[in-house]
Amino acid sequence: MDNEHFVWNERLGIHTPLLHCPWESLDIEAQSQILSQWEGIRGRIPERIKQLERIIVAKQEALYDEDDFAQSCQLNSEIAEHASMITDLHLWYRTQQDVDVKMHH
């Protein structure tokens, strides 16, 4: 992984772009290389989302059986955090589409 343009995002479990200058200031070759790497990362996002969904389902099942209020609150918090991660992954997944549109204009 090219660490110059990507950084590991521990929370999301994927590499995310890290540009040190505006996208438009990069030459076409650099943009193409970054997009190629991003496409590989982006292709793994749906599976990452599925992993998080399975975790949410397991936590919801645990929550259903949980009698301890404090533990219920903790599980709810964890479910919300995983749902937030899914939302962020969806945003990153759509990033490619936004960049493709900009490159064609």
Secondary structure per residue as TSV (DSSP state, phi and psi in degrees):
chain	resnum	aa	ss	phi	psi
A	1	M	-	360.0	131.5
A	2	D	-	-73.2	103.0
A	3	N	T	-71.3	-12.7
A	4	E	T	-69.1	-32.5
A	5	H	T	-115.6	-4.3
A	6	F	E	-139.2	149.0
A	7	V	E	-135.8	143.4
A	8	W	E	-71.2	126.6
A	9	N	E	-102.9	101.1
A	10	E	T	-58.3	-42.1
A	11	R	T	-62.1	-44.2
A	12	L	T	-88.1	-20.3
A	13	G	T	76.2	26.8
A	14	I	E	-142.5	165.0
A	15	H	E	-81.5	142.0
A	16	T	E	-123.4	152.3
A	17	P	E	-62.5	144.0
A	18	L	-	-137.0	94.7
A	19	L	-	-95.9	136.0
A	20	H	S	-95.9	1.3
A	21	C	S	-151.7	166.1
A	22	P	-	-61.1	142.1
A	23	W	G	-51.5	-43.7
A	24	E	G	-64.8	-21.9
A	25	S	G	-83.8	-9.5
A	26	L	S	-78.7	145.1
A	27	D	-	-73.9	165.0
A	28	I	H	-58.8	-38.6
A	29	E	H	-63.4	-45.2
A	30	A	H	-64.8	-42.8
A	31	Q	H	-59.7	-43.6
A	32	S	H	-63.2	-42.3
A	33	Q	H	-63.7	-45.2
A	34	I	H	-63.5	-44.0
A	35	L	H	-63.0	-37.5
A	36	S	H	-63.5	-45.9
A	37	Q	H	-64.1	-42.5
A	38	W	H	-62.9	-38.7
A	39	E	H	-60.3	-37.8
A	40	G	H	-64.6	-43.0
A	41	I	H	-66.0	-48.4
A	42	R	H	-57.6	-36.4
A	43	G	T	-64.1	-20.7
A	44	R	T	-92.4	-8.7
A	45	I	H	-62.4	-43.8
A	46	P	H	-57.8	-38.6
A	47	E	H	-67.9	-37.6
A	48	R	H	-62.6	-41.3
A	49	I	H	-61.7	-43.4
A	50	K	H	-60.6	-40.2
A	51	Q	H	-59.7	-46.2
A	52	L	H	-66.1	-36.8
A	53	E	H	-63.2	-39.4
A	54	R	H	-64.2	-38.8
A	55	I	H	-63.9	-43.0
A	56	I	H	-61.4	-44.7
A	57	V	H	-60.6	-43.6
A	58	A	H	-62.8	-41.4
A	59	K	H	-68.8	-35.9
A	60	Q	H	-64.8	-39.0
A	61	E	H	-65.0	-41.5
A	62	A	H	-64.9	-39.1
A	63	L	H	-63.2	-39.4
A	64	Y	H	-58.8	-36.4
A	65	D	H	-94.1	-3.4
A	66	E	-	-81.7	128.8
A	67	D	-	-101.5	-21.1
A	68	D	-	-80.4	122.3
A	69	F	H	-60.9	-45.5
A	70	A	H	-61.9	-41.3
A	71	Q	H	-68.2	-36.4
A	72	S	H	-61.7	-43.0
A	73	C	H	-62.1	-41.3
A	74	Q	H	-62.8	-45.7
A	75	L	H	-62.8	-41.7
A	76	N	H	-60.2	-41.9
A	77	S	H	-63.0	-42.9
A	78	E	H	-66.2	-39.9
A	79	I	H	-61.9	-45.5
A	80	A	H	-61.7	-41.0
A	81	E	H	-64.4	-43.2
A	82	H	H	-66.0	-37.9
A	83	A	H	-63.9	-38.9
A	84	S	H	-63.5	-39.0
A	85	M	H	-63.4	-40.8
A	86	I	H	-61.7	-44.1
A	87	T	H	-58.7	-45.8
A	88	D	H	-63.1	-39.4
A	89	L	H	-64.3	-39.6
A	90	H	H	-60.3	-40.8
A	91	L	H	-63.0	-45.3
A	92	W	H	-64.3	-36.5
A	93	Y	H	-61.6	-38.0
A	94	R	H	-77.3	-13.0
A	95	T	H	-57.1	-39.5
A	96	Q	H	-58.3	-44.1
A	97	Q	H	-61.8	-42.3
A	98	D	H	-62.3	-42.3
A	99	V	H	-68.9	-40.8
A	100	D	H	-59.3	-41.7
A	101	V	H	-63.2	-44.2
A	102	K	H	-62.0	-39.2
A	103	M	H	-69.0	-27.5
A	104	H	H	-85.7	-8.2
A	105	H	-	-94.2	360.0
